[in-house]
């Protein structure tokens, strides 16, 4: 009887020690929660504009598509375009002044720039320093975007007044 009781106590002690070691190993092997980062390629999920009179959100220009790229060397590239832009069936030569009026009008439905970026974690603002732009008047300007993460979605709102009614949601391309 004493032998059986001793055997059960030893068996329970082994289980307790095993569970303790397993818990410690699990806790030590667990990575710190990963902090979300804007680095990477993002696909536009939605671009909404707020009507300040009704405080409602609707698709900007009937819906937009695009990509946003942040690399590890602090370069940014953005391309926004109206939904269906690539399916217009319009062809025109690059770097040629004999382009149709229809093609010229179509090009205005595309917005892009490249530059450098800086993140202010304290303010949750990313600044884009535009080195080149589809609009010549925006070369060399800076755009600031307030940002936050909602799950796997990067949400951005322009800081400058003229675009402050916009909200862009981006999903990371993996």
Secondary structure, 3 states (H helix, E strand, C coil): CHHHHHHHHHHHHHHHHHHHHHHHHHHHHCCCCCCCCCCEEEEEEEEEEEECCCCEEEEHHHCEEEEEEECCCCEEEEEEEECCHHHCCCCCCCCCCCCCHHHHHHHCCEEEEEEEEEEECCCCEEEEEEEEECCHHHCCCEEEEEEEEECCEEEEEECCHHHCCEEEEEEECC
